[in-house]
Amino acid sequence: MPTGRRRSSTGTAKTDVNEWLGQAEDSRKTIDRLIGDYTKAVAASMGNRGRLELDHQESVPAAREWGGEAESLGDRAEIEVRPVALKRA
């Protein structure tokens, strides 16, 4: 697929797609490839969103717990520090 200049607006993106299709030997294959690429990108975005929502759901109660502990300590100079395990996606 030919590479064109990157443009930010939707109208110019459509122009690039039309240029690619016009230059393609088999426009049907090009369309199928574009649809496949966009479908994969949407699926990846939805998966990322799901993971972020789950992380948020797990983090809110933990933040409330830690906030409650911090409030209960008040002005005490000694604060217990606990290591936090970080999740890797």
Salt bridges, closest charged atoms under 4 A:
ASP16 OD1 - ARG7 NH1 2.55
ASP32 OD1 - ARG28 NH2 3.69
GLU53 OE2 - ARG49 NE 2.95
ASP55 OD1 - LYS87 NZ 3.97
GLU58 OE1 - LYS87 NZ 1.92
GLU69 OE1 - ARG82 NH2 3.03
